């Protein structure tokens, strides 16, 4: 069998017999897996609480916590983890109980490495099928469900909470944030969660359309309206009837364009260029801009009445430098995508890469990170992405900043707040962003967890 796939990369081995644990550990590592080995059920449960694993191999009969306790804890912490039970007592009762309680498979002692290989091969095949099925579902659904957005950090969790609350409404939304932060993905999520999801999400980048063509692009034109208009053309407003219109980079519209958009929004109607027929539309508008629209209003470069027409709900998408908890899961999602695009095995990351990326400022945000990951995957020739696969200026500047951060002590209150924030983010990540499960992991009430996350989100230093 070739090296393990992404679905078999991280393996936990729980076995009290060293004569089996050591050679099985070596065999699993030879298949390309990262293996954590422990000698008791209690240590296995502790490892499960610290890290996520794709597969757990656990003996059943062990002193203290037995394999069934490990199985129960593994499925509680991560239902997607597959647990393979190992036992010298290959009786029908134990194997039936193991499968009934959620085990993926079982191996009766003595077993051969060929049998272990067969389990890994089957698991990898099933993982690939699940990945392909999920990709197909995302293609059919538009790949924009809110659950597809990486949001382990408090700021992004707050964004998604707002998205879920306002999606069912027809209220206009304006998305604000730096270039590359994912405003378009949030717009897609708003549409997919709305009552209009059966209709189209029509996108137009206002910055990419020449000023002379913006009116035709938005509202369409009649045949003969201008040179080259050889047939009637529907505009984006008309195409979005029944659905959602996404006006990206709305801050780039000229004053004349702003006036026409405002009129169309107020009257839910417009005339095509060169036409006299009034076209009525029913749509929801989502706008986005990397500019500070309120500052533009104060400067007189953006219409105040249009701003308030659009910004019934304003959502700020935080830059990546304020989402440190999202960097590792984003990297893992992006490396999967890059691996599919380049048709190469999906590598893992060294710990130092994550340390330096968390310290980097990311002026290009998630878009820059995606570029870095694709570059690193292309340059790598093994199973590990390390510092040398990333641009030197990125790794060097991140290292300098990280060293500066370590040079002095933070005030105790700030250090405590950072630890609590990271610990809560870790619990939410392990619970798949389900607050009830995260609260149970932290042994606090859901109300307390909500209050703690709100305090951090609303604080002056929240990021």
ABEGO torsion letter per residue (X at the ends): XBBBBAAAABBBBBBABAAAAAAAAAAAAAAGBBBBBBABAAAAAAAAAABBBABBBBBABBBEBBAAAAAAAAAAABAABBBBBBBABBBAAAAAAAAAAGBABBBBOBBBAAAAAAAAAAAAAAAAAAAAAAAAAAAAAGGABAAABBBABAAAAAAAAAAAAAAABABBBBBBEBBGAGAAAAAAAAAAABAAAABBBBBBBAAABBAAAAAAAAAEBBBGABBGBABBBBBAAAAABGBBBBBBGAAABBAAAAAAAAAAAAAGBBBBBGBABBBBBBBBBBBBBABBAAAAAAAGABBAAAAAAAAABBBBBBBAAAAAAAAAAAAAAAAAAAAAAAGBBBBBBBAAAAAAAAABAGAAEAAAAAAAAAAAAAABABABBBAAABBAAAAAAAAAAAAAAAABBBBAAAAAAAAAAAAAAAAAAAAGGBAAAAAAAAGBBAAAAAAAAAAAAABAABX
